[in-house]
Amino acid sequence: MLRLVNRRILLNILSDRQPISRAEIAKISGLNKATISTITSELLKDFCIVEDGSGRTTPIGGKPPTPLRLNAKRFGLFGVDIRADESILALGDFNNRIVARMSFETGSNASSFLNKIGKEIRKLRGKHHSFIEFAGIGVSLPGLVDNHTGKFLLSVVLPWRDVPVVQLLEKATGLPVTIDNSARCSALAEIWHGKAQYAHVRNLLYVSVSTGLACGVVIDGGLYRGGNNTAGQFGHIPINVNGPDCRCGQRGCWDLYASDKATLKRYSEMRGTGGKRISTMRKLVELVDSGDTAATDAIRETARYLGIGITGLINGLDPEVVVIGGEITKAWGVIEPIIVEETKRNLLAPRSHGIAIRPSAFEVRPSLKGALTLVQNSLLSVPHMG
């Protein structure tokens, strides 16, 4: 077990700092040079890492260090980002770089749709012979999931119920499958691929703004899933008890005011019957950039509601950083000052005014990157001992 832990530590450092020499790995990890030498020899033999040519010369001469990198072709990673309208299948390498990607209209029949995805994964495996091995499939889902049973439980945007996603995809592909909801996948991608930016951050709130609205929460450095794996559904906290009925059965939920669906509906109402129908946030943001007043007003109002909800979550969770993801962040210059002003006006603790609020590092489909990261995380994370 200790050897596995040390291998994972070394691979994790390589993933974060590559190219990097053995001496630098020893300095960062605290492992002695003999242990580093043994593990790197094993990893080179297993084709997990490669030597990256010769290093820079040393100030006092002598043999320069040889940098090491992850072998991108050692593992192929599949990621599936399922949304209510369009789902994306991607193949990534060991460095989580996407090498193939395709989109599908999401089917209402879960079993048929997942079998179709499984067929496409088998095709991709046949086409990409350069990978030594395919490590598994990560799946991002828009609703409640049970990580232990591998089931997608329910969603207010997708008509699937109690779907054994892991079982169906594993049967269709023969590969191990890991699932999680889209907001937590996005949060995982953010902290995993932004290690330098979040090196000292232990508590982070990720707000995923899409067809629906949900959150991923990092507490004390770990992704928080809750006692029943359903944590993060803050989009269904009512912010107006006299508001309209929500698909979840309550009234006036945050989702009804700050999701993409709410923004598009708001724009349609502002434009009236004579206005052009806009069906995606991407197109709405383009209208904002072109100076469309109704589009700008619709997004500004959404920003105000985002600020209201985020303020409550900051008061309750006390994160160090709030990250907002989704197409709406392409209008960051419009929404950021409104969100910040709303939070400043209503935060309880004075020190909370210094909390950073920033857009996601991923402009497009952070939940897809998160689905791939589910697999990469299983390969690189240090296992628990004891």
Secondary structure, DSSP 8 states (H G I E B T S, - for coil): -HHHHHHHHHHHHHHHH-SB-HHHHHHHH---HHHHHHHHHHHHHTTSEEE-S-----TT-S-----EEE-TTSEEEEEEE--SSEEEEEEE-TT--EEEEEEEE--SSHHHHHHHHHHHHHHHHHH-TT-SEEEEEEEEESSEEETTTTEEEE-SSS---SB-HHHHHHHHHSS-EEEEEHHHHHHHHHHHHTTTTTTT---EEEEEESSSEEEEEEETTEEE--TTS-TT-GGGSBS-TTS-B-TTS-BSBTHHHHSHHHHHHHHHHHH-TTS-----HHHHHHHHHTT-HHHHHHHHHHHHHHHHHHHHHHHHH--SEEEEESGGGGGHHHHHHHHHHHHHHH-SSGGGGG-EEEE-S-SS-HHHHHHHHHHHHHHHS-----
